[in-house]
C-alpha cells in the first residue's frame, strides 16, 4: 500500500487565515450592528399587515369586476387611495 504525502503547510496556512478572517468579520458585524428600534419595527409590521389586507381586498374586488358580479369601482378607488 502506498502512503499519501503529508499535506503541505501552505494549505493549512490558507485554512487558518480564512478561519481568522471569518472570525474577524463576524466580530466586526456583531460590534457595529445597530440595535432594533421596537417602535419602528412594530410600525413596519403593522404597515405590512395593512398592505396585505388591502391587497387581498383589492384582488377580491377585481375578481368581482372581472366576472361581472359587481359594476362598482368605488371600492377599488377607496383601496388604492388608502
RAPEMO-V142674 format. One record per residue. RES is the residue in one small letter. SS is DSSP state (helix for helix, strand for strand, loop for the rest). Layout:
res | ss
RES | SS
RES | SS
This chain:
res | ss
x | loop
x | loop
x | loop
x | loop
x | loop
x | loop
x | loop
x | loop
x | helix
x | helix
x | helix
x | helix
x | helix
x | helix
x | helix
x | helix
x | helix
x | helix
x | helix
x | helix
x | helix
x | helix
x | helix
x | helix
x | helix
x | helix
x | helix
x | helix
x | helix
x | helix
x | helix
x | helix
x | loop
x | loop
x | loop
x | loop
x | loop
x | helix
x | helix
x | helix
x | helix
x | helix
x | helix
x | helix
x | helix
x | helix
x | helix
x | helix
x | helix
x | helix
x | helix
x | helix
x | helix
x | helix
x | helix
x | helix
x | helix
x | helix
x | helix
x | helix
x | helix
x | helix
x | helix
x | helix
x | helix
x | helix
x | loop
x | loop
x | loop
x | loop
x | loop
x | loop
x | loop
x | helix
x | helix
x | helix
x | helix
x | helix
x | helix
x | helix
x | helix
x | loop
